[in-house]
């Protein structure tokens, strides 16, 4: 049994892997990282723990403590120049977030071909992966909820309130939600256009993160796939392929 951990700004996701399949998955708020060891219910001893952590040093320390409770040392991955069929074009490969790197590896393993690897979480990341496995670069923008909260914090009258995504919003709640969602979808569409203009196509959009279900209908003109645990899939590839 191998444990994969994806520690993000909002949630820590985990997956228990056995014989090349997910035995169980789960998540808890990152603010509750000290309870991670108790939250993971395993039926068999752990052989290995792989983690991608972008939530800072205190969360990393909590993962180390949880690993000690669970009986296996925690290994924290870092982006590299090349790994598991993916090559990095970053000026400093190690500067790329571990979660983005694992997601690229996961997308490569699951789909192959040219992809835009999108994580729609607290931040929106849109990373371009070429047909031959080269990470061309990517963008980082505020996620949908972060955009909404920014309006709440920095304007006099635009409070966060319930809203739906519409093409022609007729109330403030819908206008804020729609603006944030369409901005995120527009960033993805522009990156897809950049890839096509540079001879990378057809492009599949691989969506993950809490807002993936909001974005998928807005990208209906593109080939999209939602993968709930893309970072965990990348960690599984690293563990199982020994790369």
Steps between C-alpha positions, in 0.01 A plus 500: 500500500634843398360830628493806272445848648412822316527787750352819357400836639143395577497120527729204549392216273624147546478171316594149608636300208518120485597286200466790255150608611354742752391318815355819650524879473408786728566858600499736794542878537865607501428689822445158663833354385588395856222239481628344178643188661172421674290579192662242273345158555714227353439127498862402431847624604644779288808434289556857386360855532541752216390862547469813289479793742443863401342602832818604679734380772243452781294265281816316395584448867146371563542251214829378650326446834212317331745280311669403826160402641420301184830313506678612181725800424358783289671573167435851363526529125649800322478600137795390289644563158360165385292224657255230393494611136456872573776755431496848649560827315500705821802729545550334839314165495497473879304827525188337357253392768511132589125472442523642147787264418314196629187605308700523177635148559150375578355652183782356291442153642121508464463670162828556314495755219474877524316614815416806699524389861265717706464510876202713600552538872592793721723603211434422135799342328500425128806305385583411141632150425612430146427190296849367570484562876665841533359734764497822298405730788183612670307777668380562855193709574259537792244221520129568472436532874812710549382742230163528672660563839731764351196699386350465846819623667590785266171660392240692697187323381584164340455249780542125450152356461339195339509503121486283190691506174292662226571657164294810580487538880208705631604535866821580685558149639479346155709782351788438742490121465470520122780753470739282697405179319516655152836660581639160598351330192635778279853448633477130415365572152780748432764248603337240275518753217869563568568128479313460171682803357829328584411174330387310811167344424249364540514615864322316780406704809563293814306659786542440872429693819189610681373729223550249215127428485427872464748544217428188294163623358663831402762312295251289303662594168826338614593138571487487880545231762454534876737303724413529867843408639746597229789582737450164672506331157838661435633388835379148421689508172819604679461221755394222267731576208801569721573821315 
